[in-house]
Amino acid sequence: MASPYDIVPGKIFLGGIAATTTQETIFKHFASFGEIIDCVVMQDRATGKSRGFGFVTYRDSTVTHIVLSQVHIIDGKEVSYYIMS
């Protein structure tokens, strides 16, 4: 089984996600840039609460450069990010 930490072209790490931000919110925000093949907000196994980070993976890895050229504010918080490569 693949780990969410695996290096995959088109995969972006998202940090500083608000505790109230859902996977659906992340998906909606980043889907405007290109086709997303995976989106996850990491959760604490014991509590089910957000761990404050996640990943978005695009089918076309060139989309990541467009995403990284912009500032992203989701649920009032600026999200930090970098390409997983």
Buried (B, 14 or more C-beta within 10 A) or exposed (E): EEEBEEEBBBBBBBEBBBEEBEBEBBBEBBEEBBEBEBBBBBEEEEEEEBEBBBBBBBEEBEBBEEBEEEEBEBBEBEBEBEBBE
